[in-house]
């Protein structure tokens, strides 16, 4: 009995954010529909979806800026509805358009934000310097915000979000409008910040998720369409096999390999003249590539290539969108 109680305690301690059956309605419009997920400490989670999918709504509900129509949200052991300020003390929030003021110097703005965050006055300057170093803007502290590039304005937005060393960072479209160099810099910065904070990153840019996140939560039309580790989401049970040999012989031998479910001919291999391309569908847990190579070698086949086919996040998202649309059509019919 004691061991069981200890296990439950440890499991709860590892969960930083818990969203349970959350919905948000504006009249007849449902911006979020019965969404549930947990986020562990120091995890980087990508909240992915098309524009209008409900990403910002969910983030604002977690931060306490919006109240859900239904459901519960817990951050660091604190219920958002019961103690909104207690939750917000734990969170660093960077909205898509962070409210920074052009007429202020960077340090003036950050000192103001430190005071608003409740940092004691005698510790505010040290907190600003530490956060500025973490975000790489310490050389720009005495500059007017109006003179900063888009990339450094984003850094200032991130800097204000981490002044109070929050347990949770919530970033809404943090690289929106940046050039390629700035995007790489902000992504690297987010990864560094995740060493001390749990991060939820909202974006509709697919490469952003692949470059930064450990896990992906996909929203479509306000509904939770997928929640999985990125590596699992991009794994595949399909093998592409190119070989120069009689088609019937290939199909018969490959179907006899343990773990192989189906074998499909794709015709001539466009990348290798004289070779034919095959797609091999395998069982979920099977990895029969070595067995395929061994079978081909024993049969003296001339192998052009053999590799597991890894889908892109774009392909995964596209399939989920197609599935969602098909289900909606089925309901309408």
PEKA-V184244 format. One record per residue. N is the residue number from 1. RES is the residue in one small letter. OMEGA is omega in whole degrees, -180 to 180 (NA if undefined). D_LAST is the distance of its C-alpha to the last C-alpha in Angstrom with 2 decimals. Layout:
N RES OMEGA D_LAST
N RES OMEGA D_LAST
This chain:
1 x 180 52.28
2 x -180 53.84
3 x 180 52.25
4 x 179 48.79
5 x 178 49.43
6 x -179 50.69
7 x 180 47.62
8 x 180 45.28
9 x 180 47.53
10 x -180 47.49
11 x 179 43.72
12 x -179 43.39
13 x -178 46.08
14 x -180 44.21
15 x -179 41.09
16 x -179 41.56
17 x 178 38.20
18 x 179 35.77
19 x -175 32.43
20 x 172 30.72
21 x -176 27.32
22 x 174 27.74
23 x 175 25.39
24 x -180 26.25
25 x 171 24.74
26 x -173 26.00
27 x 179 24.86
28 x -179 21.06
29 x 177 21.13
30 x -180 20.99
31 x 177 23.34
32 x -172 23.56
33 x 172 21.43
34 x -176 23.28
35 x 178 25.32
36 x 171 28.12
37 x 174 30.74
38 x 176 34.53
39 x -179 36.94
40 x 178 40.35
41 x 177 43.64
42 x 175 44.44
43 x 172 41.02
44 x -176 39.54
45 x 176 35.79
46 x 175 33.65
47 x -170 30.79
48 x 176 28.62
49 x 177 25.68
50 x 176 24.80
51 x -178 26.23
52 x -178 24.54
53 x -180 23.29
54 x -176 25.43
55 x -178 28.54
56 x 178 31.09
57 x -180 29.66
58 x -179 30.07
59 x 179 33.55
60 x 176 34.67
61 x 179 33.61
62 x -178 35.64
63 x 180 38.61
64 x 178 38.53
65 x 174 37.99
66 x 173 34.75
67 x 178 34.11
68 x 172 30.84
69 x 177 28.87
70 x 173 28.70
71 x -178 30.24
72 x 178 33.64
73 x -179 35.39
74 x 179 38.69
75 x 179 40.90
76 x 179 44.12
77 x -178 44.18
78 x 178 43.73
79 x -176 40.88
80 x -177 39.68
81 x -179 39.16
82 x -176 42.54
83 x -177 44.60
84 x -179 43.03
85 x 178 46.40
86 x 176 47.08
87 x -176 43.91
88 x 175 44.60
89 x -178 48.11
90 x -170 46.63
91 x 166 44.29
92 x -173 45.05
93 x 174 42.32
94 x 178 42.02
95 x -177 39.37
96 x 177 38.07
97 x -176 40.67
98 x -178 43.55
99 x 174 45.83
100 x -166 49.09
101 x -173 51.78
102 x -174 53.43
103 x -177 56.70
104 x 167 57.41
105 x -180 59.03
106 x -177 56.90
107 x 177 59.18
108 x 179 59.20
109 x -177 55.43
110 x 177 55.35
111 x 176 58.19
112 x -179 56.34
113 x 177 53.21
114 x 178 55.47
115 x 179 56.82
116 x 179 53.37
117 x 178 52.43
118 x 177 55.35
119 x -180 57.51
120 x -174 61.18
121 x -178 63.15
122 x 180 65.64
123 x -175 62.85
124 x -178 60.72
125 x 179 62.58
126 x 179 62.51
127 x 179 58.76
128 x -179 58.19
129 x -179 60.41
130 x -180 58.73
131 x 179 55.20
132 x 177 56.40
133 x -179 57.85
134 x -178 54.66
135 x 174 52.63
136 x -179 55.39
137 x -175 56.26
138 x 179 59.71
139 x -176 61.40
140 x -174 59.29
141 x -177 60.00
142 x 177 62.47
143 x 172 60.39
144 x 180 58.56
145 x -179 54.79
146 x -178 54.56
147 x -175 56.31
148 x 173 53.88
149 x 179 51.43
150 x -179 47.69
151 x -179 48.13
152 x 173 50.95
153 x 177 49.17
154 x 178 46.41
155 x 177 49.18
156 x 176 50.57
157 x 176 47.17
158 x -178 47.14
159 x 179 50.76
160 x -179 50.17
161 x -176 47.36
162 x -178 49.75
163 x -174 52.92
164 x 179 52.73
165 x -175 51.84
166 x 174 48.43
167 x -177 46.87
168 x 173 43.46
169 x 177 42.70
170 x -172 39.44
171 x -178 39.13
172 x 180 36.47
173 x -173 36.35
174 x -180 40.07
175 x -179 40.52
176 x 177 38.57
177 x -179 40.68
178 x 176 43.36
179 x -174 44.98
180 x -180 44.85
181 x 180 48.18
182 x 179 47.28
183 x 179 43.95
184 x -179 45.86
185 x -179 48.37
186 x 177 45.85
187 x 179 44.00
188 x 179 47.37
189 x 179 48.22
190 x 179 45.04
191 x 179 45.86
192 x -179 49.38
193 x -178 48.24
194 x 178 45.96
195 x -179 49.14
196 x -175 49.80
197 x 167 46.37
198 x -175 42.81
199 x 166 40.67
200 x -174 37.09
201 x 179 36.42
202 x 178 33.46
203 x 170 32.59
204 x -180 30.03
205 x -173 32.68
206 x 179 32.05
207 x 178 35.74
208 x -179 36.75
209 x -177 35.02
210 x -176 36.50
211 x -168 39.95
212 x -162 40.25
213 x 174 37.93
214 x -171 38.22
215 x -176 34.68
216 x 170 31.33
217 x -176 28.74
218 x 176 25.62
219 x 175 23.48
220 x -179 20.18
221 x 176 18.88
222 x -178 21.20
223 x 177 20.16
224 x -177 22.51
225 x -179 21.20
226 x 175 24.55
227 x -175 28.07
228 x 170 30.66
229 x -177 34.18
230 x -180 34.24
231 x 178 36.09
232 x -178 33.52
233 x -178 30.64
234 x 176 32.54
235 x -177 33.74
236 x 174 32.65
237 x -179 32.95
238 x 179 33.26
239 x 174 36.67
240 x -172 37.59
241 x 180 40.58
242 x -175 42.69
243 x 179 45.34
244 x -177 47.62
245 x -179 47.62
246 x -174 46.33
247 x -177 42.54
248 x -180 42.65
249 x 180 45.25
250 x -176 43.24
251 x -179 40.08
252 x -176 42.11
253 x -178 44.13
254 x 179 41.37
255 x 180 39.19
256 x -179 42.23
257 x 179 42.35
258 x -179 41.42
259 x 179 38.31
260 x 180 36.85
261 x -180 33.53
262 x 178 32.74
263 x -177 34.70
264 x 175 33.30
265 x 178 35.53
266 x 179 34.85
267 x -176 37.69
268 x 177 40.63
269 x -177 41.11
270 x -177 41.16
271 x -177 43.59
272 x -179 46.10
273 x 179 47.50
274 x -180 47.93
275 x 176 45.46
276 x -176 42.05
277 x -180 39.22
278 x 172 37.31
279 x -176 34.50
280 x 177 35.05
281 x -176 32.35
282 x 174 34.11
283 x -173 33.47
284 x -175 32.74
285 x -175 36.33
286 x 173 38.05
287 x -170 40.17
288 x -179 41.66
289 x 177 43.00
290 x 179 46.64
291 x 178 46.01
292 x 179 44.50
293 x 180 47.57
294 x 179 49.89
295 x -180 48.38
296 x -180 48.69
297 x 179 52.25
298 x 180 53.34
299 x -179 52.02
300 x 176 53.83
301 x 175 50.73
302 x -176 51.03
303 x 174 48.39
304 x 179 47.12
305 x 173 45.03
306 x -176 43.09
307 x 172 41.10
308 x -179 38.21
309 x -178 35.37
310 x 179 34.67
311 x 173 31.44
312 x 177 31.80
313 x 177 30.16
314 x 178 28.41
315 x 179 26.85
316 x -180 25.85
317 x 179 24.32
318 x 179 22.49
319 x 179 20.98
320 x 177 19.90
321 x 179 18.32
322 x 179 16.43
323 x -180 15.30
324 x -180 14.30
325 x 179 12.26
326 x 180 10.50
327 x 179 9.84
328 x 178 8.60
329 x 180 6.07
330 x 178 5.14
331 x -179 5.44
332 x 180 3.80
333 x NA 0.00
